Structures are given as structure tokens and as C-alpha cells.
């Protein structure tokens, strides 16, 4: 990252961008903070839809868009405790919240208990009051993560997984942050047909987890097939701590239905938020029996511009805007041709000019 980008990332540039562009995109500014009063279950009851951690996606710009769209809380990308141990500056870039973010949930992954013991006080010291909670990833199915015993590989080693949760809880307490939560994100099992969700969740609860998020697929499925809401409900019924449902919340209607089908206290939205920051607020409307707010083409283009400007304001690599173009331009006339043109954009100005040109054709 160039020094100019670093300066932008630690300034109030992102807040200024949101103040100027959120309204036109049908998004909110200033951002509402994660509720601090009451138990976790009570907080989720008031604000149940959370932006899930996604590797390579949920940078500061993405998190700010989700929060502006109504996400109750946003998570960092997966953060390697080994990377923290080896003092990787790139790892710390994943952890640092932008000044415009009210708070941040940090998701850690790894398989070395001592690396977790070392990482927790460093994360607490780095984020201070902006740290909302620490989540431990026990769900990622990607081989480069599982080959070291991390992610969903921990589903095969509940004793080690429990030790990790206990150490995170102990270190938070030792830092004087007893009110900070430690949670675990799991899958219903590692291999198709081998369900471990209920028993594994009970083990994490006993180790000190304040909540468990459950993706309703086996790790061996990756993201293929359908998420099994019934198996998520079985986890809900097996523990006393709140459960956050995850998997296939691809529309506001489906996100709300997932809450009803599983009995979960909260819901992670992941791929459903691609080019759709409004999904969080609309899911709340659906949950309350109201119709979701229509997202007009002008709002989509305004949001695309806003997101591109946030990439620049937070010091992110502008190449990420290529994915954004694919997401935000879905459904516009001649969408494939416009997306192809976006692949040749190089600067933020190129993307903004493309959006202006497209908007002129719609008018």
C-alpha cells in the first residue's frame, strides 16, 4: 500500500464520502452502533442481521456499505493468528477498523492455542473500544486453511477447538474486557452425512462461547447444494447460548425465513450482500411482516459510485471494483456489455465515468 493510501485509510475520508453519497444510494449515515445494552440474545432480537466475514471481500469499504445498509454488525475478513505471531503487516491491515466504523467484530483462525493466547491481547490493544467481539473460525472449508488444522478441520478435533475458545475467553478476561464476547462459527459437519453440529456446539458452549454461528452445509460441500435449515435448528435446540443461522440468506425474504425456520437469534448474510447492501434493512422489514423497499436502478448506480469512492478513501486496491461492477450492474439493460467495459477500467475515475455514462442511457 502506498503512503498516500495509508494516510487516507486513517483519516476521516470514508466518513466524508458516506456523508456525501449515502442518501442518493438509499443508505444511512451516520451509522448506528451495535447495541451494547442487554444480553447477546436481547441485542440480536433488536438487530438480528449481521454481515458475515468473507475472505477477500469484507474489507473496510465493504463493511461500511453493509452497515449503511442496516447490518447490525460487520466482521473482518479471516485473520490468521499465525500471521499476528509472525508480525505480518498485511495481517494487521485486515484487523484495523476504519475511523468511520462504529465497531468491528474480528474473526480469527488458526490451530495453535498459543498463537491465540498471543493474538487476543494484541487485537484488544489494537482496537480498544472498537472491538465488538472475537469470533473463531471453525467453518472455512478451503484446503489451504484446513491443511494446517484450522477452519473446518477443527470439527474433527473438538478438544482442541474447546481449548482455543477457553484461551480466548481467558485472555479477554485477563485484559479486563470481561464484557467482550467470544463466539465460534461452525458447519453442521465436516463430511457429508456426518453431522456433528449439536454436540460440537455444546462443547463450544461449555468452553465459554457466548454464541455459535452455524452454516447449514457440510464442509465437504463447500458452497454447493442447499444449506440445511433443519440441521441448524437442531443446533439451536441443543444449546442455551444464542445461535446465528448462516447459509443461503441470498435475499431479504430468505434471510427472514431462515430466522423463522431455524429459531435462531440472528442471521449471517454473506453472498446475499454482493452488490446489495440494502438486504440487511430489507430483511428486517420482511421479518416484521412488511414488504422490502424496492431498489431502483438509480440507487444501484449511486451505491456503486459510493462503494468505488470508499475503496479509494480506505486505501483499498481499486482492482476490487471489478467485482463490484459485476455485482451492482446486475439487472441493468445490456448488463453483460457494461460489465465487460468495467473490466477495462483502471482508476476510480474510470469506474465513476462508466456509472455516469450508464445512468445517462437509463434516463
QUIRA-V720913 format. One record per residue. N is the residue number from 1. SS is DSSP state (h for helix, s for strand, l for the rest). PHI is phi in degrees with one decimal (NA if undefined). Layout:
BEGIN
n:ss:phi
N:SS:PHI
N:SS:PHI
END
This chain:
BEGIN
n:ss:phi
1:l:NA
2:l:-71.9
3:h:-61.0
4:h:-62.3
5:h:-68.4
6:h:-61.4
7:h:-62.6
8:h:-64.3
9:h:-66.7
10:l:-105.3
11:l:-100.2
12:l:-95.8
13:h:-58.2
14:h:-64.8
15:h:-61.8
16:h:-65.8
17:h:-62.2
18:h:-64.5
19:h:-60.3
20:h:-82.2
21:h:-117.1
22:l:-65.5
23:h:-60.3
24:h:-63.0
25:h:-89.7
26:l:71.7
27:l:-114.4
28:l:-103.0
29:l:-154.7
30:l:-70.5
31:l:-81.9
32:l:-82.0
33:l:-81.9
34:l:-65.9
35:l:-57.4
36:l:-107.3
37:l:-90.7
38:l:88.1
39:l:-70.9
40:h:-60.2
41:h:-60.3
42:h:-67.9
43:h:-66.7
44:h:-67.3
45:h:-62.7
46:h:-79.7
47:l:-149.4
48:l:-89.5
49:s:-99.9
50:s:-115.2
51:s:-82.6
52:l:-71.3
53:l:-69.5
54:l:-139.0
55:l:-62.7
56:l:76.7
57:l:-126.3
58:l:-86.4
59:l:-78.6
60:h:-60.2
61:h:-62.3
62:h:-64.9
63:h:-63.9
64:h:-64.6
65:h:-62.6
66:h:-64.0
67:h:-64.0
68:h:-65.9
69:l:-87.1
70:l:113.2
71:l:-62.7
72:l:-66.8
73:l:-156.6
74:s:-125.6
75:s:-111.0
76:l:-67.9
77:l:-64.4
78:l:-58.9
79:s:-114.0
80:s:-78.6
81:h:-69.6
82:h:-67.3
83:h:-61.8
84:h:-65.9
85:h:-59.6
86:l:-90.5
87:l:59.0
88:l:-76.7
89:h:-66.0
90:h:-61.5
91:h:-62.5
92:h:-66.2
93:h:-62.7
94:h:-72.2
95:h:-85.6
96:l:-66.5
97:l:-76.3
98:l:-79.0
99:l:-54.3
100:l:-78.3
101:l:-80.8
102:l:-62.0
103:l:-164.1
104:s:-145.8
105:s:-91.6
106:s:-105.7
107:s:-103.1
108:s:-102.5
109:s:-140.1
110:l:159.2
111:l:-136.1
112:l:-101.9
113:h:-58.1
114:h:-69.2
115:h:-65.2
116:h:-65.1
117:h:-59.1
118:h:-74.4
119:h:-72.0
120:h:-57.8
121:h:-63.5
122:h:-68.7
123:h:-65.4
124:h:-60.7
125:h:-66.5
126:h:-72.7
127:h:-95.4
128:h:58.7
129:h:-71.9
130:h:-81.3
131:s:-79.8
132:s:-86.2
133:s:-169.2
134:s:-117.2
135:s:-108.9
136:s:-108.2
137:s:-78.2
138:s:-127.7
139:l:-126.7
140:l:-60.5
141:l:-96.6
142:l:-68.9
143:h:-55.4
144:h:-66.5
145:h:-91.0
146:h:-73.6
147:l:-65.0
148:l:-95.9
149:l:88.0
150:l:-97.5
151:h:59.5
152:h:-68.7
153:h:-61.9
154:h:-65.8
155:h:-62.6
156:h:-86.0
157:l:-137.9
158:h:-62.2
159:h:-66.2
160:h:-64.4
161:h:-58.9
162:h:-64.5
163:h:-61.5
164:h:-63.8
165:h:-61.5
166:h:-61.7
167:h:-67.2
168:h:-61.3
169:h:-62.9
170:h:-61.3
171:h:-71.2
172:h:-61.9
173:h:-64.1
174:h:-65.1
175:l:-82.1
176:l:78.1
177:l:-110.5
178:l:-65.5
179:l:-82.4
180:l:-72.1
181:s:-97.0
182:s:-115.9
183:s:-130.1
184:s:-130.6
185:s:-109.1
186:s:-128.7
187:s:-115.1
188:s:-71.5
189:s:176.7
190:l:-88.8
191:l:-117.3
192:l:-52.0
193:l:90.0
194:l:-103.8
195:l:-77.7
196:l:-126.3
197:h:-49.9
198:h:-60.0
199:h:-67.3
200:h:-63.6
201:h:-62.5
202:h:-62.3
203:h:-64.1
204:h:-69.6
205:h:-61.3
206:h:-64.6
207:h:-79.3
208:l:122.5
209:l:-68.5
210:l:-85.3
211:s:-164.5
212:s:-130.0
213:s:-98.5
214:s:-126.1
215:s:-86.5
216:s:-81.2
217:s:-123.2
218:s:-77.4
219:h:-60.1
220:h:-64.6
221:h:-77.2
222:l:56.4
223:l:-122.6
224:l:-87.3
225:l:68.3
226:l:-108.3
227:l:-73.1
228:l:-97.0
229:h:-65.6
230:h:-63.2
231:h:-69.2
232:h:-65.0
233:h:-61.5
234:h:-62.4
235:h:-68.0
236:h:-54.0
237:h:-77.5
238:h:-97.4
239:l:-129.1
240:l:-96.6
241:l:-76.9
242:s:-61.6
243:s:-117.7
244:s:-106.3
245:s:-77.8
246:s:-145.2
247:l:120.5
248:l:67.4
249:l:-82.6
250:l:-92.7
251:l:-147.1
252:h:-61.2
253:h:-64.0
254:h:-70.1
255:h:-61.7
256:h:-66.1
257:h:-64.6
258:h:-62.8
259:h:-61.3
260:h:-68.0
261:h:-71.1
262:h:-100.4
263:l:73.9
264:l:-68.8
265:l:-84.1
266:s:-149.0
267:s:-143.7
268:s:-83.8
269:s:-113.3
270:l:-117.1
271:h:-60.6
272:h:-64.5
273:h:-92.8
274:l:-61.6
275:l:63.6
276:l:-144.3
277:l:-66.9
278:l:-75.2
279:h:-60.1
280:h:-69.1
281:h:-65.2
282:h:-69.3
283:h:-64.0
284:h:-63.9
285:h:-61.3
286:h:-62.6
287:h:-63.4
288:l:-90.5
289:l:86.3
290:l:-101.3
291:l:-77.5
292:l:-66.2
293:l:-74.5
294:l:-62.0
295:l:-106.9
296:l:-78.9
297:h:-59.0
298:h:-62.8
299:h:-66.3
300:h:-63.3
301:h:-68.5
302:h:-63.7
303:h:-68.5
304:h:-61.7
305:h:-59.5
306:h:-61.1
307:h:-66.3
308:h:-61.4
309:h:-65.2
310:h:-70.3
311:h:-57.1
312:h:-65.9
313:h:-68.0
314:l:-97.0
315:l:78.5
316:l:-78.4
317:l:-71.1
318:h:-67.2
319:h:-59.2
320:h:-63.2
321:h:-66.0
322:h:-63.9
323:h:-64.1
324:h:-58.9
325:h:-60.3
326:h:-61.9
327:h:-81.6
328:h:-73.1
329:l:-91.2
330:l:-60.9
331:l:90.9
332:l:-79.8
333:l:-57.5
334:l:57.6
335:h:-56.9
336:h:-60.4
337:h:-66.8
338:h:-67.6
339:h:-65.1
340:h:-61.9
341:h:-64.3
342:h:-64.2
343:l:-64.2
344:l:-101.8
345:l:-73.3
346:l:-120.8
347:l:-112.8
348:h:-55.4
349:h:-60.8
350:h:-62.8
351:h:-67.6
352:h:-65.9
353:h:-64.9
354:h:-60.1
355:h:-61.8
356:h:-63.1
357:h:-64.2
358:h:-63.0
359:h:-62.0
360:h:-64.1
361:h:-69.7
362:h:-71.0
363:l:-67.9
END
